[in-house]
Amino acid sequence: MSAFQGKTVVVGVTGGIAAYKTCTLVSTLRKRGALVHVVMTRNATQFVTPLTFETLSNHPAVTDTFARPETWEVEHVALAKAADLFVIAPATANIIAKLACGIADDMLSTTCLATKAPMLIAPAMNTGMWTAEATQNNVETLRRRGVHFIGPEGGLLACGDTGAGRMSEPEDIAEEIERLLSGRRDLQGLRVMITAGATRERLDPVRFMTNDSSGKMGFAIAEAARERGGEVILVKGHTTAAVPSVSRVIEVDSTRDLYSAVTETAGECDIIIQAAAPADYRFAESHEEKLKKQDGQELVLRMVENPDVAAAVGKMKKPGQTLVGFAAETQSLEANAKAKLSKKNLDLIVANDVTVPGAGFNVDTNIATLITAEGEEPLPMMSKRELADRILDKVLALRDA
Ligand code: CTP
């Protein structure tokens, strides 16, 4: 059955030229089986007539222009309650600011404030407005509250500027809606920290030591956790994969940076999943000037051990926290992984033999064994995204036990 079948999607339309694309969105949602209600701001009615949306949605389009104020109370509560999902497309900087501040001064903002439904925002505006600190802060605030965003995309904008600001295509918005409607929300109310990627250890201004981690596994977990309703804090080192949109991203460079970021934030988190590949060693000396060749002489570099982030988090573990680590091994997979599980005080370790094709660094699949104090669960080869869900399922099962 389609994820849309029998679901009520309320589409908020604000005043932007992209409103014409929302007609396609509304019609797509209806064709796929959703019940669609449209709420328009006064400015939106300047771009597309309510009659168009009424015809496409088969329901009266709710607008401030036509609704009598005394009916607002009933109407906004009714729609707010009926919504399985709230979408705002296009969303102007103005509505984003209002939502961030909790302002309810028209039908759309009032309904948004009243709803408990998941919300998806598809911004569309001039690049300058999108990148303005005020807008970015508002977006950050909403993300932290669990609001989902899609776009804006880059390109040539209606105003003639080039840059980020174009509303995502109706088909992509519909796909995101489908994902949100079909998704489980079993991480709602939980704060999840995920580490991803490689750290770098500097030798001099132009050289560093690192590893092959692309960040894909950590990002897949971050994406899955977000879709399942978690508040996701992503601590990312150096990565090559596309960074998912989450509540908060903390960028780190070296293992010591990762250590500070993770230990500072760990206390606020319910679940901590450490998929990063931190460099175990750093150079004993890191040079401020570029190292020069020494006329054929051998160069000997001394390295010292970095702090173990997962072990530190294990030491400060609070009651109710679930800690997950990874074990990248090239030999004695299970024995090594089990040793790490107890040494780092983890609840779950995801062990994988990085020498096996289809597992490990820089590929989209993984072959892992989930190891807890109670036992082992070897999994077949699967996508990192699927493995992410299996890891989160296991975490929730451990928390329920
Ligand atoms: N890890 C960490 N800090 C480090 C090294 C590793 O937090 N300095 C974490 C990783 O994020 C991972 C787990 O510990 O979740 C295991 O990492 P792995 O590289 O497999 O093991 P190490 O502890 O480094 O042990 P070894 O290199 O001896 O295999």
Residues whose N, C-alpha, C, O or C-beta is under 5 A from the ligand:
A	BS01	CTP	Q274 A275 A276 A277 P278 A279 D280 N306 P307 D308 V309 A310 A311 G325 F326 A327 A328
